[in-house]
Amino acid sequence: MTSSIESEKSQGTTRRDFLKSSAMAASAAAMGAQFIEKNAYAAGSDILRVGMIGCGPRCAGAAAQALNADPGARLVAMCDILPNRIKDKREQLKKQRKDQVMVDDAHCFAGFDGYKQVIEASDVVLIANAAKFHPFHAMAALQAGKHVFVEKPHGIDPAGIKLLQRAVEVAKEKKLCLVSGLQSRYHTGYQETVKRIHNGAIGDVIAIEENFLRPPYQITQREPWMSELVWQCSTQYHFNWLSGDDVPQSLVHNLDRTSWVMHDTAPIKCHGLGGRSSMTEPIYGNVFDHHSVVYEYENGVRIYALCRTTEGCYNDASSNVLGCKGRASILNCQIWGENPWRWDGGCDPYQIEHDTLFKGIRSGEPVNNGDYMARSTMMGIMGQISCYTGEEITWERINKSDFAYAPKPEECHDDMEPPVLPEASGSYPVYKPGFTRLLEG
């Protein structure tokens, strides 16, 4: 399949032509799978076949960490909407882990259906593509009996989280690992900080301030050969039908830490503000460039959560917990007040989550992060929908809703028209708080 990728770039072959060649390669995959299985299990159960769904930077990072976590891990299959990304990431990973990358051309799959062949060829599936597909692909892999690592967010709408919750139960029933990319839970310093908060180091929690403020994320220029669909998929973070926008996409890390501090519980309601102030050019798609969400817990504690993706502004990433006896910074692993403390250690939570995943597989004691995966992501979704609509959203209402951004993951295909198209100005229409209504009732 590499030759097909190269010919697309050097001879101007269209993506449709490439997908046709992908289909032919897929028909030959049965023979290729026999080759991989024969070689992958040459050392008995020591080999674990790893597949990538998505070939962007995050999935490539996850693949490197998976291979580093287990000397018996072998990367055997990859897929992405963009064929050139498959080739680029395969070469990158070969340079890092030459002896563990065994992806031949017949196991590089382009297009929306490539996930099927990756799942079939793998024992462990790494999912880090457009967040719209995370619960759908996780369920497919678990139903096929494969262990799963899935990046955040773990869905972009209530329908996706309901599917994820069912996938969590499938993992439990089949005794499979399901590990989340919400890596804060695997950070040793964060763990100790939250433990001390729970043990009363800052007294009762009064409020929490969460910030994720930065410039626009991963801007992708549109190449002349790209169709509207391919371009939107290549810059997925800037289209809400693919990413869910910045509250579930980015602020979800902060909200997961908030829920953790609040003893893994959910707020009862939230209200939010959001819109586009300056990032309005077509390259920024149809997402908002700023959001503010206030979450309220049953005990009266409020969470003030802010995220922004705007050039030329103050930037900050922080999780600040205010208590009656002091305050704590989770990201700095520090406490001030009556019980001052600071953690000075170091760790790589991205690596630790994969170490934990493969240890769980090898030991036969599966790891399942499903509880906080679903809750924290749903917190992001309710905040995002509040920003889009201007409505107060309750936890009860968001969990009763079946709202999904169209089209549904299973309805996406390579020849479809994207659900949002540019207006006459070239920019994309955005939701209007006070006018937009998304949830039932």
C-alpha positions as CSV (number, residue, x, y, z in Angstrom):
1,M,0.0,0.0,0.0
2,T,3.0,2.3,0.4
3,S,3.4,2.4,-3.3
4,S,-0.2,3.6,-3.6
5,I,0.5,6.3,-1.1
6,E,3.6,7.4,-3.0
7,S,1.9,7.4,-6.3
8,E,-0.9,9.6,-4.9
9,K,1.7,12.2,-4.0
10,S,4.0,11.9,-7.0
11,Q,1.6,11.2,-9.8
12,G,-1.5,13.0,-8.7
13,T,-3.6,9.9,-8.0
14,T,-6.9,10.9,-6.4
15,R,-7.9,9.8,-3.0
16,R,-10.8,7.8,-4.6
17,D,-8.2,5.8,-6.6
18,F,-6.2,5.2,-3.5
19,L,-9.3,3.9,-1.7
20,K,-10.0,1.5,-4.6
21,S,-6.4,0.2,-4.2
22,S,-7.0,0.0,-0.5
23,A,-10.1,-2.2,-1.1
24,M,-8.0,-4.5,-3.3
25,A,-5.3,-4.7,-0.6
26,A,-8.0,-5.4,2.0
27,S,-9.1,-8.4,-0.1
28,A,-5.6,-9.7,0.1
29,A,-5.5,-9.0,3.9
30,A,-6.6,-12.6,4.7
31,M,-3.3,-13.8,3.2
32,G,-1.4,-11.0,4.9
33,A,-3.1,-11.8,8.2
34,Q,-1.9,-15.4,8.0
35,F,1.6,-14.1,7.6
36,I,1.3,-11.8,10.6
37,E,-0.3,-14.4,12.8
38,K,2.4,-17.0,11.9
39,N,5.2,-14.6,12.7
40,A,3.5,-12.8,15.6
41,Y,3.0,-16.0,17.5
42,A,6.3,-17.6,16.6
43,A,7.4,-16.9,20.2
44,G,4.1,-18.3,21.6
45,S,2.0,-15.9,23.8
46,D,4.9,-13.5,24.2
47,I,3.8,-11.5,21.2
48,L,0.9,-9.0,21.5
49,R,-0.2,-7.6,18.1
50,V,-1.0,-3.8,18.3
51,G,-3.1,-1.9,15.9
52,M,-3.6,1.9,15.4
53,I,-6.9,3.5,14.6
54,G,-5.8,7.0,13.7
55,C,-2.3,8.1,12.6
56,G,-2.2,11.6,14.0
57,P,0.4,12.7,16.5
58,R,-1.5,11.4,19.5
59,C,-2.0,7.9,18.2
60,A,1.6,7.8,17.1
61,G,2.7,8.8,20.6
62,A,0.4,6.1,22.1
63,A,1.9,3.5,19.7
64,A,5.5,4.4,20.8
65,Q,4.5,4.2,24.4
66,A,2.7,0.8,23.8
67,L,5.8,-0.6,22.2
68,N,8.0,0.7,25.0
69,A,5.7,-0.8,27.6
70,D,6.1,-4.4,26.5
71,P,9.0,-6.0,24.6
72,G,6.6,-8.5,23.1
73,A,4.4,-5.8,21.5
74,R,4.4,-5.6,17.7
75,L,2.7,-2.9,15.7
76,V,1.0,-4.8,12.9
77,A,-1.8,-2.6,11.4
78,M,-2.6,1.0,10.9
79,C,-5.5,3.1,9.5
80,D,-6.4,6.7,8.9
81,I,-8.6,8.8,6.7
82,L,-5.5,10.3,5.2
83,P,-3.2,7.8,3.5
84,N,-0.1,10.0,3.7
85,R,-0.3,10.1,7.5
86,I,-0.2,6.3,7.6
87,K,3.1,6.2,5.7
88,D,4.6,9.1,7.6
89,K,3.8,7.6,11.0
90,R,4.9,4.1,10.0
91,E,8.3,5.5,9.0
92,Q,8.5,7.6,12.2
93,L,7.7,4.6,14.4
94,K,10.2,2.4,12.5
95,K,13.0,4.8,13.4
96,Q,12.0,4.6,17.0
97,R,11.2,0.9,17.4
98,K,12.5,-0.8,14.2
99,D,12.3,-4.4,15.5
100,Q,8.7,-3.9,16.8
101,V,7.1,-2.3,13.8
102,M,5.9,-5.1,11.4
103,V,3.2,-3.2,9.4
104,D,3.4,-4.3,5.8
105,D,1.6,-2.5,3.0
106,A,-1.3,-4.8,3.1
107,H,-2.1,-3.8,6.6
108,C,-2.3,0.0,6.0
109,F,-5.9,0.9,5.6
110,A,-7.3,4.3,4.4
111,G,-10.9,5.4,4.7
112,F,-13.7,5.3,7.3
113,D,-13.9,1.4,7.3
114,G,-10.2,0.9,7.9
115,Y,-10.9,0.3,11.6
116,K,-12.4,-3.1,10.8
117,Q,-9.2,-4.5,9.3
118,V,-7.1,-3.1,12.2
119,I,-9.3,-4.7,14.8
120,E,-9.2,-8.0,13.0
121,A,-5.4,-8.0,12.8
122,S,-4.8,-6.9,16.4
123,D,-4.8,-8.1,20.0
124,V,-4.6,-4.6,21.4
125,V,-6.2,-1.6,19.7
126,L,-5.1,2.0,20.2
127,I,-7.8,4.5,19.3
128,A,-6.8,8.1,18.9
129,N,-8.7,9.5,15.8
130,A,-11.6,11.9,15.7
131,A,-13.4,11.8,19.0
132,K,-16.7,11.2,17.3
133,F,-15.6,7.6,16.6
134,H,-14.0,6.8,20.0
135,P,-17.0,5.0,21.6
136,F,-18.0,3.4,18.3
137,H,-14.6,2.0,17.6
138,A,-14.0,1.0,21.2
139,M,-17.2,-1.0,21.2
140,A,-16.3,-2.7,17.9
141,A,-12.9,-3.7,19.3
142,L,-14.2,-5.0,22.6
143,Q,-17.0,-7.0,21.0
144,A,-14.2,-8.6,18.9
145,G,-12.4,-9.6,22.0
146,K,-9.6,-7.1,21.8
147,H,-8.0,-5.0,24.6
148,V,-8.4,-1.2,24.1
149,F,-6.7,2.0,24.8
150,V,-8.8,5.0,23.8
151,E,-7.9,8.7,23.9
152,K,-10.0,11.4,25.4
153,P,-12.6,12.6,25.0
154,H,-14.5,9.3,25.1
155,G,-17.5,10.7,23.1
156,I,-18.8,14.0,21.9
157,D,-22.5,13.7,22.6
158,P,-24.9,12.0,25.0
159,A,-25.5,9.2,22.5
160,G,-21.8,8.5,22.3
161,I,-21.4,8.3,26.1
162,K,-24.3,5.8,26.3
163,L,-22.6,3.6,23.7
164,L,-19.3,4.0,25.7
165,Q,-21.1,2.9,28.9
166,R,-22.3,-0.3,27.1
167,A,-18.8,-0.8,25.9
168,V,-17.5,-0.6,29.5
169,E,-19.8,-3.4,30.4
170,V,-18.7,-5.5,27.4
171,A,-15.1,-5.1,28.6
172,K,-16.0,-6.3,32.1
173,E,-18.0,-9.3,30.7
174,K,-15.2,-10.4,28.4
175,K,-12.4,-9.6,31.0
176,L,-10.7,-7.2,28.6
177,C,-8.6,-4.1,29.4
178,L,-10.2,-0.7,28.7
179,V,-7.7,2.1,29.4
180,S,-8.4,5.8,29.2
181,G,-6.2,8.6,27.8
182,L,-7.2,10.8,30.7
183,Q,-3.6,10.5,31.9
184,S,-3.9,12.7,35.0
185,R,-5.1,9.6,36.9
186,Y,-1.7,8.0,36.2
187,H,0.4,10.9,37.4
188,T,2.1,9.9,40.7
189,G,2.3,13.6,41.9
190,Y,-1.3,14.3,41.0
191,Q,-2.3,11.1,42.8
192,E,-0.5,12.2,46.0
193,T,-2.0,15.8,45.8
194,V,-5.5,14.6,45.4
195,K,-5.0,12.0,48.2
196,R,-3.9,14.8,50.6
197,I,-6.9,17.0,49.6
198,H,-9.1,14.0,50.4
199,N,-7.3,13.6,53.7
200,G,-8.1,17.2,54.7
201,A,-4.9,19.0,53.9
202,I,-6.8,22.1,52.7
203,G,-9.9,21.6,54.7
204,D,-13.3,21.4,53.0
205,V,-13.2,22.2,49.3
206,I,-14.9,25.6,48.7
207,A,-14.4,26.1,45.0
208,I,-12.2,24.9,42.1
209,E,-10.8,27.0,39.2
210,E,-9.9,25.2,36.0
211,N,-8.1,26.8,33.1
212,F,-7.0,25.5,29.7
213,L,-6.1,28.7,27.8
214,R,-3.9,28.4,24.6
215,P,-3.6,29.4,21.0
216,P,-5.6,27.5,18.3
217,Y,-4.7,23.8,18.3
218,Q,-3.2,22.0,15.3
219,I,-3.9,24.3,12.4
220,T,-3.9,22.4,9.1
221,Q,-3.6,24.1,5.8
222,R,-5.9,22.8,3.1
223,E,-3.9,21.1,0.3
224,P,-5.2,21.5,-3.3
225,W,-6.0,17.8,-3.7
226,M,-8.2,17.7,-0.5
227,S,-11.9,17.3,-0.9
228,E,-14.1,19.2,1.7
229,L,-14.6,16.0,3.6
230,V,-10.9,15.0,3.6
231,W,-9.9,18.5,4.7
232,Q,-12.4,18.6,7.6
233,C,-11.1,15.2,8.8
234,S,-7.5,16.4,8.5
235,T,-8.3,19.4,10.8
236,Q,-10.8,17.5,13.0
237,Y,-10.3,19.7,16.1
238,H,-11.9,22.6,14.3
239,F,-15.2,20.9,13.4
240,N,-17.7,20.1,16.2
241,W,-19.2,17.1,14.4
242,L,-15.8,15.4,14.6
243,S,-14.3,16.8,17.9
244,G,-17.2,18.0,20.0
245,D,-15.4,21.4,20.4
246,D,-13.0,22.5,23.1
247,V,-14.8,21.8,26.4
248,P,-15.0,18.0,25.9
249,Q,-11.9,18.0,23.7
250,S,-9.5,19.8,26.0
251,L,-11.1,21.0,29.2
252,V,-12.1,17.4,29.8
253,H,-8.7,16.9,31.5
254,N,-9.5,19.6,34.0
255,L,-13.0,18.3,34.5
256,D,-11.7,14.8,35.2
257,R,-9.4,16.2,37.9
258,T,-12.3,18.2,39.3
259,S,-14.5,15.0,39.5
260,W,-11.6,13.2,41.1
261,V,-11.2,15.8,43.8
262,M,-15.0,15.7,44.3
263,H,-14.7,12.0,45.1
264,D,-15.6,10.8,41.6
265,T,-19.0,12.5,41.5
266,A,-20.8,14.6,39.0
267,P,-22.2,18.1,39.3
268,I,-26.0,18.6,39.4
269,K,-26.0,21.4,36.8
270,C,-24.0,23.9,34.8
271,H,-24.4,27.1,32.8
272,G,-21.9,28.3,30.2
273,L,-20.9,31.2,28.0
274,G,-19.1,30.8,24.7
275,G,-18.6,32.0,21.1
276,R,-16.2,33.2,18.4
277,S,-14.4,36.5,19.0
278,S,-11.5,36.6,16.6
279,M,-10.7,33.1,15.2
280,T,-13.3,33.3,12.4
281,E,-11.4,32.6,9.2
282,P,-12.3,29.4,7.3
283,I,-9.3,27.5,8.6
284,Y,-10.8,27.6,12.1
285,G,-13.8,25.6,11.0
286,N,-17.0,26.0,13.0
287,V,-15.9,25.7,16.7
288,F,-16.0,28.4,19.3
289,D,-12.8,30.1,20.3
290,H,-13.7,30.7,24.0
291,H,-15.8,29.0,26.6
292,S,-16.6,29.6,30.3
293,V,-18.6,27.0,32.3
294,V,-19.8,27.1,35.9
295,Y,-20.6,23.7,37.4
296,E,-22.5,23.3,40.7
297,Y,-22.3,20.3,43.0
298,E,-25.1,19.2,45.3
299,N,-23.1,20.4,48.4
300,G,-22.9,23.9,46.9
301,V,-19.3,23.8,45.6
302,R,-18.8,25.5,42.3
303,I,-16.3,24.8,39.6
304,Y,-15.2,27.7,37.4
305,A,-13.9,26.2,34.2
306,L,-12.4,28.2,31.3
307,C,-10.9,27.3,28.0
308,R,-9.8,29.4,25.0
309,T,-8.1,28.9,21.7
310,T,-7.2,32.4,20.6
311,E,-3.9,34.0,19.4
312,G,-2.2,36.8,21.3
313,C,-3.8,36.2,24.7
314,Y,-2.7,35.1,28.1
315,N,-2.2,31.3,28.3
316,D,-2.6,29.1,31.3
317,A,-3.1,25.4,32.2
318,S,-4.1,24.9,35.8
319,S,-6.3,23.1,38.3
320,N,-6.6,25.2,41.5
321,V,-8.5,23.8,44.4
322,L,-9.6,26.3,47.1
323,G,-10.2,25.0,50.6
324,C,-11.1,26.5,54.0
325,K,-7.6,25.8,55.3
326,G,-5.5,26.3,52.2
327,R,-5.3,25.8,48.5
328,A,-3.8,23.3,46.2
329,S,-2.4,23.2,42.6
330,I,-2.8,19.8,41.2
331,L,-0.6,20.5,38.2
332,N,2.2,21.9,40.4
333,C,1.7,19.1,43.0
334,Q,1.7,21.8,45.7
335,I,-0.3,22.8,48.7
336,W,-0.3,26.1,50.6
337,G,-1.9,27.0,53.9
338,E,-2.0,25.2,57.2
339,N,-0.4,22.1,55.8
340,P,2.1,23.2,53.1
341,W,3.6,20.5,50.9
342,R,5.2,20.0,47.6
343,W,6.0,16.9,45.5
344,D,9.3,17.1,43.6
345,G,9.3,13.8,41.8
346,G,9.0,13.1,38.1
347,C,6.9,10.7,36.0
348,D,5.5,10.3,32.6
349,P,1.8,9.5,32.9
350,Y,1.4,8.9,29.2
351,Q,3.9,6.0,29.5
352,I,2.5,4.8,32.8
353,E,-1.0,4.3,31.4
354,H,0.4,2.0,28.7
355,D,2.6,0.2,31.3
356,T,-0.6,-0.4,33.3
357,L,-2.5,-1.6,30.2
358,F,0.1,-4.2,29.2
359,K,0.6,-5.3,32.8
360,G,-3.1,-5.9,33.1
361,I,-3.1,-7.9,29.8
362,R,-0.1,-10.0,30.9
363,S,-1.4,-10.7,34.4
364,G,-4.9,-11.6,33.4
365,E,-6.2,-8.9,35.8
366,P,-7.9,-6.5,33.3
367,V,-7.8,-2.7,33.9
368,N,-11.1,-0.9,33.3
369,N,-11.2,2.9,33.6
370,G,-14.8,3.1,32.4
371,D,-16.3,4.8,35.4
372,Y,-14.4,8.0,35.2
373,M,-14.1,7.9,31.4
374,A,-17.9,8.2,31.0
375,R,-18.5,10.7,33.8
376,S,-15.8,13.1,33.1
377,T,-16.5,13.2,29.3
378,M,-20.2,13.7,30.0
379,M,-19.3,16.7,32.2
380,G,-17.5,18.2,29.2
381,I,-20.4,17.5,26.9
382,M,-23.0,19.2,29.2
383,G,-20.8,22.2,29.5
384,Q,-20.3,22.5,25.8
385,I,-24.0,22.2,25.1
386,S,-24.7,24.9,27.7
387,C,-22.2,27.2,25.9
388,Y,-23.8,26.4,22.5
389,T,-27.4,27.0,23.6
390,G,-27.1,29.4,26.5
391,E,-29.3,27.1,28.6
392,E,-28.7,25.8,32.0
393,I,-28.1,22.0,31.6
394,T,-28.7,19.6,34.5
395,W,-26.9,16.3,34.9
396,E,-30.3,14.5,34.8
397,R,-31.2,16.1,31.5
398,I,-28.0,15.4,29.8
399,N,-28.0,11.8,30.8
400,K,-31.6,11.3,29.6
401,S,-30.8,12.8,26.2
402,D,-30.1,10.8,23.1
403,F,-28.7,13.8,21.2
404,A,-26.0,13.0,18.6
405,Y,-24.1,15.2,16.2
406,A,-25.1,14.1,12.7
407,P,-24.2,11.9,11.0
408,K,-23.9,9.0,13.4
409,P,-20.4,7.3,13.3
410,E,-21.8,4.1,11.6
411,E,-23.3,6.3,8.8
412,C,-20.0,7.9,7.8
413,H,-18.5,6.8,4.5
414,D,-15.8,8.0,2.1
415,D,-18.1,9.6,-0.5
416,M,-20.4,11.5,1.9
417,E,-20.8,15.2,2.1
418,P,-19.8,16.7,5.4
419,P,-22.7,17.9,7.6
420,V,-21.4,21.5,7.6
421,L,-20.3,23.5,4.6
422,P,-18.8,27.0,4.2
423,E,-21.1,29.9,3.6
424,A,-20.7,32.5,0.8
425,S,-18.0,34.3,2.9
426,G,-16.0,31.1,3.0
427,S,-16.4,30.8,6.8
428,Y,-18.5,28.1,8.4
429,P,-21.7,28.7,10.3
430,V,-21.6,28.4,14.1
431,Y,-24.1,27.7,16.8
432,K,-25.9,30.8,18.3
433,P,-26.5,30.8,22.1
434,G,-30.0,31.8,22.8
435,F,-31.2,30.5,19.5
436,T,-29.6,27.1,19.1
437,R,-31.5,24.2,20.7
438,L,-29.8,20.8,20.8
439,L,-31.4,18.6,23.5
440,E,-34.9,17.1,23.5
441,G,-37.5,19.0,25.4
